[in-house]
Amino acid sequence: MIMMGHFALLVFLAFASMQLLCIAADHDAAIFYDSFEEPFNGRWIVSDKDDYKGIWEHSKSEGHDDYGLLVTEKARKYAIVKELEEPVNLRDGTTVLQYEARFQNGLECGGAYLKYLRPQEAGWKPKEFDNGSPYSIMFGPDICGLTNKVHFILKQKNPKSGEYVEHHLIDPPRVPSDKLSHVYTAILKPDNEISILIDGEVKKKGNFLSAQDFDPPITPAKTIPDPNEKKPEDWDDRVRIPDPNAVKPDDWDENAPMEIEDMEAVKPEGWLDDESEEIDDPEATKPEDWDDEEDGVWEAPKIDNPKCQTAPGCGEWKRPMKRNPAFKGIWNPPLVDNPNYKGIWKPRDIPNPNYFELDKPYFDPIAAIGIEIWTMQEGILFDNILIAKDENVAESYRDTTWKPKFVVEKEKQKAEEEAAGSDDLGGFQTVFDVLYKFADIPFLSKYKLQILDFIEKAEKQPNLTIGVLVSIVVVILTAIFMLIFSGKKQQPRVEKKTEAAADTSNDQGSSGEKPAEEEKEEEKENETGGAAPRQRRRDT
């Protein structure tokens, strides 16, 4: 038995030694790694810019002995940077970017992303690091209002124009909505594939050279609308026009008011014409310290007239108003098809002077890692920042540094939910997973943000789950109903698209001619809004 015990001990020690050797080997395989077990002072440089007043701390993750880089104050801007020993070339082989972030107090509005900066020759200094410092890649969570995504932005130089353009990954994954530690991974492969992982699970795959995966596309369009071409003055693009032959009916009175006095109304019996609705409070007395010269003439406060409470009404009686049967509003001729309609005008396409072709993206080297964020929540903890050339190395770090913490946090969260009686949500999780997939269906794109917002509310507030699920089903059925029964076809419209280095803004809807019936209704609404309030008295 003693021999067997010694043998088991030797096996255990050998296994532990192998694990330590594997971790050490992974550390050697990493291009950059910071576990933040040691204080960051002297290694990371805090920006001296006036806008960045947020205080960073070397702090333990809640519930663990593991340290990280902590955001300590809410409603602050933060900026800190770490220079790499050697710039990292992103064009050769696979590159893996990975780090952990934990929202210990939740995150309603703020960022927790990293910026992978170009060399300082591009025009920046560590002590002056700010949102204008040039980066190659921006990666990580961002939440505020309708924004909820794990950014991946490549900033690439156009070799023709010389301008740097931000290319945003289309439909990036959403940020986990809890207070647990999560690990974010971006894998850049030599075949132009990009993969975004959350907690080791692939959430998004794309191709750098695909126009369906990046906006604007990394490879520009071969042709563009001629910016110098103007629409001819005689070009008529109105689909429908007011009927030129229509004539206003003789009995159409545009000046007739919407409401008139009800001449059949009779003043109720018992109406007190000589009584006011309010009277001076007979019990009120002038304050002793009241000075008429300084405070003005004192007046007793008003109270409701008790006589009016038992009578149909007080004061001057006025007939109530009623709808005028002769009201028709402003006359407009009906719309008819335009005989001179030429279609929607658009400029001719010309070769794009800034067009270029690439076999792979033009990645600038990474010379530093920066965190430059604005957040309304404190308690954001960054940890285990890694750059590697092997995705197996990144997986090993996830298994040894992130996963043990996550398991402990998950078990604690489950215990708290069970104690609070909120474990009922578990039965709905499969439904939520299906609904997330529903939100990605193309014909529901108009309602995507609304559906995702409903799902989040249901996940966070189990007591509302059934009601929220019903709301989501109503939205989906509405979209299906409109898709099937809507016979209206929208007219195409021309857009002039400008290449920008920032997020593309939403298209603004174009307005068209309105049918006469709609304009009448609007006129009625306008006149209704401006009409005098009705008499408050009750008729009997």
N, C-alpha and C positions, 0 to 999 in steps of 0.2 A: 504493500500500500504506500509505504514511504517512497519507494522507487517511482511508482505511478504519479505521486504528487509532485515529485521533483521534475518528472518528465513533462507534466502539464504546465508547470511553472516555466520551464524552458521554452515550451511551444508558445506560451503567451508572450514571453519576453521577445522571442524571435518575431512574432507577428507585430508587436508594438514597434520594434525596431524597423521592420519593413515599412510600416506606416510613416514613421518619422523620415525614413529615407525617401519615400515617395513624395512627401511634402517638401522636403529639401530639394529634391530633383525638380519638382514643379516650380519652386521658387527660382531655381536657376534658369528654368525655361521661360520665365516671365520676363518681358522687356521692362515692365515697370509694375511694382506692386507696393501698396501702402496699406497696412492693416490698422494704422493709427493706435497701435499698442503703446507707442511712445508719443509724448507731446509733439504737436505739429510745429511749434515755434522753432524757427531757424531752418525748417525744411519747406514750409509753405509760407508765402508772402502775402500779407493782408494789404489790400489796396489803400492808398492814402487819399484817394479821391473823396471830396467832401460829401458826395451823395451817398457814400457807402458807410453808414454809421452802425450797421449791425455788428454785434459782438459774437465772435466765434469762441467755442470752448472745446477743450479736450475732455470728453465726458463718457461715462458708461451708458450703454444701451439699457433701458429700463428692464430689470429682471435678469440681467446678465453681468458677468465680469468683463465683458468685451467692450473695448473703447471705440469711439468714433469721433467724427468732427461734427459738432452740434451747433445748430442755429438757435440762439437763445432768446431773441426778442421778436415780437410780432410787429407787423407794419413797418418793416425796415428793408433796406437794400443791403445786400451782402456781396462782397467780392474778395476772392482769395485765389492764389495761383501757385502751381508747383512746376518748376522747370525740369525737363528731363535731361538726363546726362547726355544723351545723343538723340537727335531727331529720328522719328520713326517713319520709315518709308512705307506708305500704304499701297504702293503699286506692285510690290513684289509679294506673291504668295497670299496666304490667308492672314487677316488681322482680326483679332478679337478685342472688343472694348467691353468692359464689364465693371459694375460697381453695385453696392447695396445702398438702399435708401429706406428709411423708416419714418413714417409720419406719426410720432408718438402721441401727438395731440390731434391727429386728424389733419386734413388739408382741404380747405374750402376754396382758397384763392391764393395761388402762388406756384412757383416753379421749384423743381429739384433736379434740374438737368446739369450736365457737364458740357463744357466747351473745350474742344481739342484744338489748341492754338497753333497758328503758323509760327515760323521762326521770327525772332525780334526784328530781323531785317525788313519785315513787312510793315513795321512802324508801330511798335508798342513797347512799353516798359512794365516790368512786374509791379512796381509801386504805383503805376498809373493805370493798372488794369481796370477796364470798365466795359460797358455794353458795346462800345465801338471797336474794341480790340479784335483784330482779324483772326478768324478761326477757320479751320478746315471742316470740322464736323461739330454739330450740336446734337446731343443725345440725352434723352431722359424725360421724366414726367413733367407735365404742366397742366394745372387745373385752375380754372376761373370762369364763372358763368357757364356759358355753353361750351367752353373749351375743356376737353378732358381727353388727353392723348399723351402717348409716349413719343415725343418728337424724335425724328431722325432727319436732320437737315445737312445736306452737303453744299458747301460753298465753293463753287468752281469758277475759274477764270475762263472767260470766252477768249480764245486765241485770236479771234478776228477783231473784236471791239476792245479787248483789254479790260473789260469790266468783270467784276466778281458778281455772280448771281447765286441767290439762295434757291436750292432745289429741295422741295419738301416731299417727304414720303407720303403718298396718298393713302388715306384710310389707315392711319397708324393704330396700334392697339390702345385700348383704354387703360387707365391707371387703376390698380386695385384700390377699392374704397374701404380700407380698414387701417388699423394702427400696427400692423405686423411688419416685420422685416421682409423686404422683397429685393430680389437681385435682378438687375436689368442687363441684358447681354445683346450686343450687336456684332454679328459675324459678317465680315466683308471677304468674299471669296474671289479668287483670280478669274473665275468665269463670269464675273459681274453680278453674281447673286448676292443679295443682302437678306439676312434673316434677323428678326427681332424676337428675342426670347424674354419671357418673364418667368422667373423661378424655374428656369431650365426648360420651359415648354415653349415651343415655337408658336408665336402669336401672329406673325406676319412674315411673308416671304415676297420678294420682289426682284426686279432686275434693274440695275442702274440705267441701262440704255432703253428701257421700255417707257413709252409715253404714257402708258396706263399706270405706271408705278410712281412717277415723279412729276411734280408740278412746280414750275414749268419743266418740260422735258429737258434732260441733260443735253440731248442732241436737238438743236433748234429745228424748226420747220424749214423745208427747202424754199418755200415761197411764202410771201406775206402780202396782205392787201397794200396796194400802192398808197402811201401816206399823202401823196401830192395830188391824187385824183379827187375831184369834187363832183358832187351830184349835179347834173344839168338842171338849170332853173325850171325847165318845162317838164321835168320828170314828175309824174303824178303817182304817188304810191299809196293813195287812199283807196282802200277796198270798197268802202261805201261812202256815199255823200248824201247830204240833205236833198230831197226830191225838189228840183227847181220848178216843177209844175204844180206843186202842192200849194193850196191857198187856205189861209186861215178861215174857218167857218164864221159866218156873220154873227152868230150868237155867242162867239167865244169872247168873254170879258176877262182880259188879263188883269184888270184892276179890282176885280171882285175879291173881297177879303176872305180868308180861310174860315173865320168864325164871325158870327153875328149874334146880336142879343136875341134871347128867346122871348118873343113877344107874347107867348102864351103863358109864361110863368107868372104866378101871383104871389104877392108878398104874404108870408105865413102869418097866421093870426098870432097875436101876442108879441110881435116883433117890437123891440124897444128902440124907437128911432132916436130918442133924446138921451140915450145912455151910451157912454163910451165903453169900449172893451176893457180899458184899464183905468184905474183911478189911483189917486195918491193914497199911500198907506196911512190910514188914520192913526196908527199906533207909533209911527216913526216920529222921532224928535230930533231937533237940530243938535249936533254935538257941541259940548261946552267949549271946545277949543277951536270951533269954526270961526274964521275971520273972513267977513264978507269982502273986505278990501283985497285980501290976498287970495282967498279961495273962491270968490264970486258969490253970487246970490245962492243960498242953499235951497234945494228943491227936494221934497220928499220922494223917496223911491216909489215906483209904480207897482201895483199888484193887480191881479185879475179882478174885474168887477163881479162881485158875487151875484148881482141881479142877472147877469148874462148867462150864468151857469144853469139857470132854470128856464130861461127864455129861448126861443128859436134862434135869436140873434140880437145884436145891438148895433147902433149907429145907422148911417144912411144905407137903406136897402137898395141894391142894384140887381137888375135882371142878370141871371147867369148867361154865359155865352154858349152857343151851340154851333155845330158845323154848318157852314153855308152851303146849301145844295147847289148854288150857282157858281161855286168856286171851281176853277179849272187850271189856274196857274198860268205860267208863261207858255205860249204856244210855240211848238217847234215842228218843223216839217218832218215827216217820216224819212228814214234812210232808205236809199235804193242803191243797187249796184252801180259802181262808177264806170261809165263807158270808156273813160280815158285811162283806166288803171293799167299801169305798165309792170306791176310787180314790185317786189322789194329791191331797191337799188343797192348794189354793193360795188366797191372799187375792184378793178381787175387785180389779179395776183401778179406779183413780180418776184424775181429771184431775191432771196433774203441775203443782203450783203453781209450779215453776221453768221451765215450758215457755216457749219463745219462738221466733219465726221470724226468719230472716235471709235477705236476698238474697245476702249475701256475708259472710265472717267479719269479726268486729270486731277488726281489727288495731290494737294500740297502736303508736304511732310508735317508731322505733328512734333512740335518742339516743347509744348507745355500743356498742362491740364488746368483748367480754370473753372471755378464755380462762381457764376455771376447771376444772382437771382434777386427777385423782389417777392416777398411773401407776407400774407396777413396772419400766418400761424407760426408760432415758435415750436421747438421740439423736433425739427427735421434733423435726422442723424444720417450722415454719410459715412460709409465704411467700405473697406476691402476694395479699393480702386485698383483695377488690373488692366494692363495691356499685354497681350500675348500673341504669338504667331500660330498657336495650336489650340483648336477648340477643345481638345481633350484636357489641356492644362486648365482652361476656364472651368470645365466641368468638375475637375478635381477640386478646384478652389471652392466651387459652389457646395460640393459634398462635405468638405471639411470645415468651412468657415460659416456659410449661411445656413445650411440645412439643419444642423443641430439646434440653432437658435429658433428657427422657424417652427420646428416640431414642438419645442417647449411653449412658444407663444400661442401656437394653434391649440394645444391642449388646455392652456390656461383660458383662452378665449371660449372654448367649448364649455369648460366648467362654469365660467361666469354666465354664459347664456343659459345653461341648464338651471343654474341657481336663480336666475332672473325669470325663468319660465318662458324664455324667448327662443327655445329650441324648435318651435313649431315651423320655423322657416325651412328647416332641412327638407321637408317633404315637397317644398316648392322649388328646390334648387334645379331639378331637371327641367321644370317648366321655364325657369328663368334662362337656362342655357339655350332652350329652343327659341325663346323670344329674342335673345341676342342675335341668333341667326336670322330670324325673321326681319330684324331691323336692317340687315344687309341686303335684303331683296331689292333690286333696282327700282321697281315701281312704288316701293314704300320710301324711297330716298327723301321725298318731301316731308315725311313724318318721322324720319330717323331720330332726330334730336329729341322730339317729343316722346317717342317710345322709350329711348334710352333713359330719359329723365324719369319716366314712370317706373321703369325697372329698378333704378337706383333707389327711389323712394320706398319701393316695396321691400327691397333687400335690407334697408336700414330701419324700417318701421314695420315689423311683422304684423302688428295689429291692423295695418292698412292693406295688407297683401291682397285679400280677396277683392276689395274695391278697386285697387290699382290694376289687378289683372283684368277685371271687367272693363276698365277704361282703355286698356291696351287693345282688348278685343274689339271694342267699339271703333277705335282709330283704324285698326286693320280692316274691319268690315266696311267702314266709310270709304277707305281708299279703294277697296275692291269694287264697291258699288259705283263710285265715280269712274273707275276704269272701264266698267262694263256698260254703263248707261249714259255716260257723257258723250253726246254727239258732236260737241264743239271741237273744232280743230283750231289750235292756236296758229296764228300766222308766224312764219319764220321772221327773225329780225337780224339785222347786221350788227355785229359788235366789232369795235376796234380794240384789239387786245394789245396792251403795252407790256413789254417784258419788264418785270420788276424784280428787285432783290429782296422782296419781303413777301409776306402772306398775300395771296390774291384776295381781293375784296369781292363780296357777293355782287352778282349782277343785279341791277335795278330794273324793275319791271317797266316796260314802256306803256304809255297811255294811248288809247285810241279814241275814235269817235264813239259817243254814247247814243244808243237809241233814244228816240223822243220820249218813250214811256219812262225810261230811267231818269232822264233829266227832269221830267215832271215830278217824279217821286222825290228827287233831291230838292226841287224847288219847294215842294210841300214841306219837307223836313226842315228846310231853312226857315220858312215862314213860321213853322210851328215853334222852332227854337226862339224866334224873336218875338212871339206873341206875348201880350201882357198876361200875368197870372190870373186865373179865374177867381171869382168872388168866393170867399171862404165860407159863406153862409150856407145853411142847409135848407132846401125847399121841403115843404111838407105837403 
